Amino acid sequence: MQLKSFNFQKFWKLVKSNPIVVLLVVVGIIVGFTKDNFFSWSNFGNLTSNTAVRFLIALGVSGCLITKGTDLSAGRQVGFAACLAGVLLQRANYSGRQFPDMPEMNMFVVLFIVLIIGALFGLLNGLIISYLNVPPFIATLGTQTVVYGLSLVFTDAKPIGGFQDIYTQLINGRIGSSGKGFYLPYLLLVALVFGLLFWFIYNKTCLGKYMYAIGGNEIAAEVSGVNTKKTKIIIYMTAGIMYAMAGYLLAAKSGGASAAMGNGYELEAIAGATIGGVSTTGGIGTVGGILVGVLVFEFLKIVLQFLGVNPYYNYIVQGIVIVVAVALDIRKYIAKK
């Protein structure tokens, strides 16, 4: 009897700690049994592919949130990376090529270039926040606007297409059936690799320990010998690299890119991370929780789609989820105090 009582209490505590996750899972199960093809491998593949890219963005944002910061430039950085990768990987015979005289480039060389540019954007954010003492909200809001402007100038506000086949085919590749059977997209494997890497960084390295220390109490961390400025710069640079990686993958997944791509992704990433237990008050968050939060948020989109909800209403629902998730997080913080 004691064992059963303990298990029930543990289960109830889990439900109380993650009400949004539980509610959406219950709704999803109901929809799954009332709508055709909801429980299908094609729908599963779509969910995992979308989650994989968003998970990379959320991993980047999570470090900023854990240190009591944020990054509103995430979505625009993703869009710029997608545009940059798209322009550099256009086919030589494509009539609408952005730079007709440029030779075709190797996709891995382009990936390196995109990641370097992403790291530089992150470095800029980190320097502004650490040395100019500009609040992260304002600093990254300014960077967001700058990056969007650069995207418009770079692409001349035109959509980018005509990608090399090897680029799109490799990124959109899968392991398993090419029909309606079970398969795993390569994007899921990429997300798994980065998830394991971030788990190691957050739990087994000095950077991870410093990050949580800064989020818990920055002054105390600095007094104890933590180089808070250097740590925050590395965190924002890492975030920039993750946004660049996500943009590179997203362009190939979508088969095209534009300056508008990535708009609002930073809010989705923050919401997913918050739903997954990353506290906006700093010092708390796990990689596993982030994955669950992003997965649930993408699951919500698919549920709304199967329910036939007008796509415009999706933004309203997602906005409500974001507000509720942050409100619950704040309540937990107040209750602990």
N, C-alpha and C positions, 0 to 999 in steps of 0.2 A: 504493500500500500504506500509505503514511503517513497519507493522508486517511482510509482505512477504519479504521485502527488508532485514529486520533484520535476518530472518530465513535463507535466502540465504547466507548472509555474514557469519553467524555462520557455516553453512554447508561447505562453501568454506574454511573457516579457519580450520575446522576439516580435510578436504581433504589435505590441504597444510601441516598440522602438521603431518599427518600420510600417506604419499604417498605410502610406501611399503605395509601397511595394505590394503589400498584401491585398489591398483593394484592387489594384490594377491586374494582379494575377487572377483574382477571383472573376473580375469582369472578362478577362481574356478567356478563361475556361468556359464561361457561359457563352461567349461569342463563338468559341471553337465548336461547341456542340449544337449551335443553332445556324451556323453559316457554313456553306460548302467550301471545301478546299482551304479552310483556315489551317487545319492540321495537315499540311502537305510539305513535301520536301522542297518544292519550289518556294513556298512561303518561308520555310526555315532558312533556305539559302539567301533569300532577300533580306531577312532579318539579320542574319549573321554578317552579311556584307556591309549593310548600313551601320550596324553596331561597331564593326571593326574600325572603320574610318573615324567615327565619332569617339570611340574609345581612345584613339591616339590623341585627339584634341583634348579630351577630358584629362588624360594623363598629364599633358602639358599644363593645363589650367590648375590641376590639383596642387602642384607645388606652390603656386602663387597663393592659392586659397589657404593652404596650411600655414603659410607665413603671414597670415592676416592681410594678404594683398588680393589682387584680382588681375585679370588681363582682358580688357574689352577689345583689344586689337586682334584677338585670336582668329575670328572669322575672316577678317580682311587679310590677315597674313596667309590663311589657307587659300583664299581667292587669288592672291598675288602669286603664290607658289604654283597654283594650278595653271595660271596664265603663263608664267615663266616656263614651266615644264612643257606646256602645250606649244608655245611658240618655238622653242628649241627642238621639239620632237615632231615638227610637221614634215610630211613627206616632201621630197625634192620636186616631185611632179604635181604637187597640189596647186591648183590655179589661184587659190586665195591665200597663198603663203605670205606671212607677215614680212619676212626678209628673203626675197627670192634668190639672192646671190649667196646666201649662207649654205654651206654644205650640210648634209644630214649628219646629225650628231648621235653618238652612242648613248643609249638610255641611262647607263650607269654613270657616265661622265656628267650627264645632265642632272641626275639625282644628286651627285656631289655638289654641283654648282647651286642647286636649289637649297640644299641643306646649309651651305655656307651663308647664303643670303638670309635664310631664316635665322641662323645663329646671330648674324649682324643686327637684325631687327630686335632680337631678344636682348642682345648686348646694349642696344640703345635704350630699351625700356629699363634694363637693370641699372644703367648709369644714371638715368634721369631720376629714378626712384631712390637709389642709394646715395648719390652724391649731391643732387640738387634738392633732395628731400621733398620732391613733389609726391603727393598721395598717389598710390597706384591707380586709383579710379581715374584721376585727371590725366596722369601721365599716359596711360594706355588708351584713353579716349582720344588724346591728341595724336598718338601714334596710329590709331585706327584710321583717323581722317587722312593722315599723311600717306599711309600705305594704300588706301583706296584711291587717292589722287594719283599715286604712282602707277597703279593698275590701269587707270583710265588713260593716262599718258602713254604707257607702254603698249597697250592694245589698241589705242586710238578709239576706245569704247566700242570695239567691234568684237563679235564672238570669234573664238579660236577653234578651228577644226582641222581635219586632214591629218590626223596623227599617224605615225608609223605603225604598221600592223603589229610588229613584235612588241611594241609598248602596250597597246590595248589588249592584245591576246594574252600576254604573260600576266598582267595585273588582274585580268578577269578570268584567269585560268581556274581550274577546279580539280579536285581529286575525287574520282568516283564516276558515277553514271553521267552520260551526256544527255540522257532522256529525262524521265520524270522520277527516276530513282534517287537513292541517297547519294549526296555528294557534299564535299567540303570546299568552299572557295579558298583560293590562296590567300585572300585578304584576311581570313580568319587565322591562318598560320602566322602572318605578319603581326597581327594584333597579339597573338599568344606570345611571340618572341619578345615584343616590347613590354607586355605585361609582366613577364618573368624578369626582364631586365630592371624594370622599375620597382618590382617587389624587392629585388636584391639591393638596389640603391636605397630604398626607403628603410629597409630593415637591417642591412649589413654593412653600410658604409658610414663614414663620418659625415658626409654631406646630408644623408638622411637624418642622422641624429641632430645635426645642427639645425636642419629645417624645422623639425618638431620643437626644438628648444626655442627657436626664434618665434614660432607661432604661440608657444606657451607663455613666454615672457622675454621679449627682445632685450630689455635692459639687463635682466639677470643673465641671459645668454652671453651678452657682450662683456659683462663683468667677469664671467667665468672663463673668458678667453676665446670665445667664438668670434671669428671675423665676420660679423653680420653683413657688412657691405659686400664682401667677396662672395659670400654664400648666396645672397639674393641675386647678384649678377649672374652666377652660375645657374641658378634656378630659372631665371627669365630667359637665359640663353638656351637652356634645355627645352623650355617651353617653345621657343621660336623654332628649334629644330623639329620638334614634334608637329607643329603646325605645318611646317614645310613638307614633312613626310606625308602628312594627311592630304595636303593639296596635290602633291605629286601623284598619289594613288587615286584621289578623287577625280582628277582630270581624265585619267585613263578609264576609270569606272564609268564616268558619265559620257565618254566619247567626245567631249568638248569642254570648253572653258570660257569664262567671261569675267569681267571685272566685278560683276554682281555675285559671282559664286562665293559661297561662304558667308553671305550676309545672315547674321543672327546665330551663327554656329557657336559663338562664344557664350550666348545665353543658354543654349541647349547643353553645352559642356558644363557650365556652372550648375545648371539644374540637375544634370545627371550625376555630377560629383556630389552635390548636396543630398540628393535622394539616396545616394550610396554611402552616406555617413561622413563625408568631408565637411567639417564644421566651418562656417563662414567666420566664426570667432577665433579660428586658428588653432594649430597644435593637434588636430585630430583628423585622421583619414587613413584608409587602407586601399591598396590596389584592388583587392577582391571586391570591396564595397563599391569602388568606382565602376568596375565592370558591371556589377549588378544594377547600379543606378542608371547607367547608359543603356543597358539592355532593356530595362523596364521602360525607359523613356521612348526608345525606338519601338518597343512592343505596343505602347500606347498609340503611336501613329498608325500602326498597322490595324489595330483594333478599330480605330475611328474610320479608317478606310473601308474595312469590311462592313461597318455599320452604315456605310453610305453617307457619312457626315460630309457636308460641304467643306472642301479643303480650307476655305477661308476661316471656318469656325475652329480649325485645328489650332490656329494661333491663340485663340481665346482660351481653349482648354489647356494648351501648353503654358500660357501665361499664368493661369490659375494654379497649375501644378507647381510652377516655380515659386510663386508667392507662398503657397501653403508649405512647401518643403523648407524654405528659408525660415518661415514663421515657427515651424516645429523645431527647427534647429536652434533658434533663439530661445525658445521655451526650455529646451533641454539645458542650455547654457545657464539660464537664470535659475532653474531648479537646482543645478549643481552648486551654484553660488549660495 
